[in-house]
Amino acid sequence: MINIPETDKKRIVIVGCGFAGLTLARKLKNSGYQVVIIDKHNYHQFPPLFYQVASAGLEASSILFPLRKIFQNYKDFHIRKAEVIAVDSANNKLATSAGDLKYDYLVLAHGATNAYFGSVKMQQYSKGMKSIAEVLDLRNSLLMNFENSLVAGDETERDMLLNIVIIGGGPSGVEIAGALAEMNRYIIPKDYPELKNIRAKIYLIEAADRVLNMMSQKSSEKAREFLEKSGVSVLTDTKASGCDETSVFFDSGMKISTGLIIWTAGIKANFINGLNPDCFGRAGRLVVDQCSRVKGYENIFALGDISLMAEEKYPNGHPQVAQVAIQQAKLLSANLKRLLANKTTIEFRYRDLGTMATIGRNLAVVELPFIKFHGLFGWYVWMFIHLMSIVGVKNKLVIFLNWAWKYFTYDQSTRLILRPKEK
Ligand SMILES: Cc1cc2nc3c(=O)[nH]c(=O)nc-3n(C[C@H](O)[C@H](O)[C@H](O)COP(=O)(O)OP(=O)(O)OC[C@H]3O[C@@H](n4cnc5c(N)ncnc54)[C@H](O)[C@@H]3O)c2cc1C
C-alpha cells in the first residue's frame, strides 16, 4: 500500500499531471479534499512546444516544470511518482507500480500515446512526439544522421540519412516540418559546411487531400504554401503502407529512402486495466457523461485526451487539445466541490477558443472564433499565447530569450547529442 496520511477528508486521486490533472489539482487547493497526484514523471510537460525541442530549438528543461515545486504550498496534497496499472473499482483501489492506493474519487487524466494502426514496423522504426523522452530520442537521431552523413560510405547512403519523412499533416506534423525546414536553411549549412550544397530533403505525408484538415480550406492552403516555400515536399492523398529501417513505402508503390521517419499520424488513449470493456470508445478513449464520469461508475472520472465526451457539436468526442482538458478539469473541480456541499453537478459545454499552427519564422495560421488570419501577425499571436501558457516565470523568460536570440541571430539552442549511458 502507498503510504499517505489518513485524514477525515475524502481523498481524490488524480492520475496524470498534464493539462487536465494540473488544472484540476490547482483548483482543488483548500477545497476540503485530500488530493493525491500519481504521475510517472516528476514534472509537468508542455507538448505544444515538443517540436521545438525535437528540432533543437529549445532545451527540454524550458518546457518542463517540477511537480513538487508547483505544489510546495498546498496543504494535504501528496505526490507519488508511479505508473498506474489498474483500477479495482469494487474496492475503490488503484494499483500502481509503487503499490496500491485507496480513493474516494478517482480522476483518470493520464493522456494519450501514439497509435500505429497495427504497423509493428512503423512502431519500431519511426520516432514519435508524444513524450519528452520520445522527442529527445528524435532530436538525437536527427543530429546523429547529420553527423553520419559526413562519413557515409557513398552518396546513396548519405542521401538516405539526409531524407526526413514526416507522416501526418496535422498541427504536429506541420510544425515539425516547418521547424526542420528552418534548421535546414539557416543552421545546417553553417554547422556542416561540407553539406552546403546538399540540402536534407523533408517530406510531409498526409493521407487526406490537405494538411491541417481540422482547419479551414484557406488555412490549409496557406500552410501548404508556407511549407513549400520553405522547401518541404508536401504529399497529400498519399498513404504510407509500411516501412523498414531505411525506407517508407506507400500505397501507390512509391518508396522514399530515409534515415528518419517521424510519426505524428495516430493517437490512442493510454490504457488502464480493470474497467468494464463497455466504457472504452474510439481509440481506447474512456466514455464519460457531461460531468466527466466514466460510463458505469459513480466515483471514477476521466479528463482530457483519455476521455470521450460526446456533445451535440462533437458527436465523436472533443478534439484532443489542451483547451478541452483544461476546461473539463475546471468544471470537474467545481463539481467535486458541489458534491462535497451536497449540491447538484453542472454539465460541460466546450468553448472552442480557436486553433493555430506555426510553420516557421514569421509564419503561422490562426483561426479564432470570429476571425481567421495568417502570416506575421498570426506568428506573434501564436508566440504570445504559447508563452503565456507555459508554467513558470523562469521558463517563460528562457523561452522568450531563446526565441529573441534565434530571431536576430538565425541561430538556435545548443545542438548536443546526449544519450544515457548504455549498460
Ligand atoms: C507534439 C504535440 C503537440 C501538441 N500541440 C498542441 C497545441 O499546439 N495546442 C493544443 O491545444 N494541444 C496540443 N497538443 C495536445 C495537447 O498536448 C493535449 O491535448 C493535452 O496535453 C491533453 O492533456 P491531458 O492532461 O489529457 O494529457 P497530458 O497533458 O498528456 O498529460 C498526461 C499526464 O499523464 C502522465 N501519465 C501518462 N501515462 C501514465 C501512467 N501510466 N501512469 C502515471 N502517469 C501517467 C504523463 O506523465 C502526463 O503528465 C499537442 C500534443 C502533442 C503530442
The ligand as a Tripos MOL2 file, in Angstrom:
@<TRIPOS>MOLECULE
LIG
   53    58     1     0     0
SMALL
NO_CHARGES

@<TRIPOS>ATOM
      1 C1          3.5090   17.1160  -30.1610 C.3       1 LIG1
      2 C2          2.2020   17.6410  -29.6260 C.ar      1 LIG1
      3 C3          1.8180   18.9450  -29.9230 C.ar      1 LIG1
      4 C4          0.6090   19.4510  -29.4350 C.ar      1 LIG1
      5 N1          0.2620   20.7330  -29.7320 N.ar      1 LIG1
      6 C5         -0.8750   21.2340  -29.2230 C.ar      1 LIG1
      7 C6         -1.2240   22.5950  -29.4350 C.ar      1 LIG1
      8 O1         -0.4920   23.3440  -30.1040 O.2       1 LIG1
      9 N2         -2.3880   23.0510  -28.8910 N.ar      1 LIG1
     10 C7         -3.2040   22.2450  -28.1490 C.ar      1 LIG1
     11 O2         -4.2340   22.6980  -27.6560 O.2       1 LIG1
     12 N3         -2.9040   20.9560  -27.9460 N.ar      1 LIG1
     13 C8         -1.7610   20.4350  -28.4540 C.ar      1 LIG1
     14 N4         -1.4470   19.1290  -28.2170 N.ar      1 LIG1
     15 C9         -2.3970   18.2870  -27.4860 C.3       1 LIG1
     16 C10        -2.2900   18.5510  -26.0040 C.3       1 LIG1
     17 O3         -0.9520   18.4800  -25.5910 O.3       1 LIG1
     18 C11        -3.1330   17.5080  -25.2850 C.3       1 LIG1
     19 O4         -4.4540   17.6000  -25.7300 O.3       1 LIG1
     20 C12        -3.0800   17.7270  -23.7890 C.3       1 LIG1
     21 O5         -1.7600   17.5670  -23.3170 O.3       1 LIG1
     22 C13        -4.0100   16.7410  -23.0860 C.3       1 LIG1
     23 O6         -3.9130   16.9390  -21.7230 O.3       1 LIG1
     24 P1         -4.0770   15.7140  -20.7260 P.3       1 LIG1
     25 O7         -3.9790   16.2950  -19.3680 O.co2     1 LIG1
     26 O8         -5.2750   14.9290  -21.0850 O.co2     1 LIG1
     27 O9         -2.8340   14.7640  -21.0030 O.3       1 LIG1
     28 P2         -1.2910   15.0960  -20.9350 P.3       1 LIG1
     29 O10        -1.0270   16.5480  -20.9680 O.co2     1 LIG1
     30 O11        -0.6700   14.2470  -21.9910 O.co2     1 LIG1
     31 O12        -0.8500   14.5480  -19.5090 O.3       1 LIG1
     32 C14        -0.8370   13.2090  -19.1940 C.3       1 LIG1
     33 C15        -0.0180   13.0160  -17.9240 C.3       1 LIG1
     34 O13        -0.1770   11.6610  -17.5110 O.3       1 LIG1
     35 C16         1.0690   11.1060  -17.1800 C.3       1 LIG1
     36 N5          0.9870    9.6710  -17.4530 N.ar      1 LIG1
     37 C17         0.8710    9.0670  -18.6580 C.ar      1 LIG1
     38 N6          0.7810    7.7410  -18.5060 N.ar      1 LIG1
     39 C18         0.8270    7.4930  -17.1790 C.ar      1 LIG1
     40 C19         0.7800    6.3140  -16.4020 C.ar      1 LIG1
     41 N7          0.6460    5.1140  -16.9530 N.pl3     1 LIG1
     42 N8          0.8740    6.4350  -15.0560 N.ar      1 LIG1
     43 C20         1.0180    7.6450  -14.4680 C.ar      1 LIG1
     44 N9          1.0550    8.7930  -15.1750 N.ar      1 LIG1
     45 C21         0.9700    8.7210  -16.4990 C.ar      1 LIG1
     46 C22         2.0760   11.8490  -18.0550 C.3       1 LIG1
     47 O14         3.3470   11.8450  -17.4580 O.3       1 LIG1
     48 C23         1.4680   13.2440  -18.1120 C.3       1 LIG1
     49 O15         1.9520   14.0570  -17.0720 O.3       1 LIG1
     50 C24        -0.2350   18.6040  -28.6630 C.ar      1 LIG1
     51 C25         0.1580   17.3060  -28.3800 C.ar      1 LIG1
     52 C26         1.3660   16.8220  -28.8450 C.ar      1 LIG1
     53 C27         1.7820   15.4150  -28.5060 C.3       1 LIG1
@<TRIPOS>BOND
     1     1     2 1
     2     2     3 ar
     3     2    52 ar
     4     3     4 ar
     5     4     5 ar
     6     4    50 ar
     7     5     6 ar
     8     6     7 ar
     9     6    13 1
    10     7     8 2
    11     7     9 ar
    12     9    10 ar
    13    10    11 2
    14    10    12 ar
    15    12    13 ar
    16    13    14 ar
    17    14    15 1
    18    14    50 ar
    19    15    16 1
    20    16    17 1
    21    16    18 1
    22    18    19 1
    23    18    20 1
    24    20    21 1
    25    20    22 1
    26    22    23 1
    27    23    24 1
    28    24    25 2
    29    24    26 1
    30    24    27 1
    31    27    28 1
    32    28    29 2
    33    28    30 1
    34    28    31 1
    35    31    32 1
    36    32    33 1
    37    33    34 1
    38    33    48 1
    39    34    35 1
    40    35    36 1
    41    35    46 1
    42    36    37 ar
    43    36    45 ar
    44    37    38 ar
    45    38    39 ar
    46    39    40 ar
    47    39    45 ar
    48    40    41 1
    49    40    42 ar
    50    42    43 ar
    51    43    44 ar
    52    44    45 ar
    53    46    47 1
    54    46    48 1
    55    48    49 1
    56    50    51 ar
    57    51    52 ar
    58    52    53 1
@<TRIPOS>SUBSTRUCTURE
     1 LIG1         1 GROUP 0 **** ****
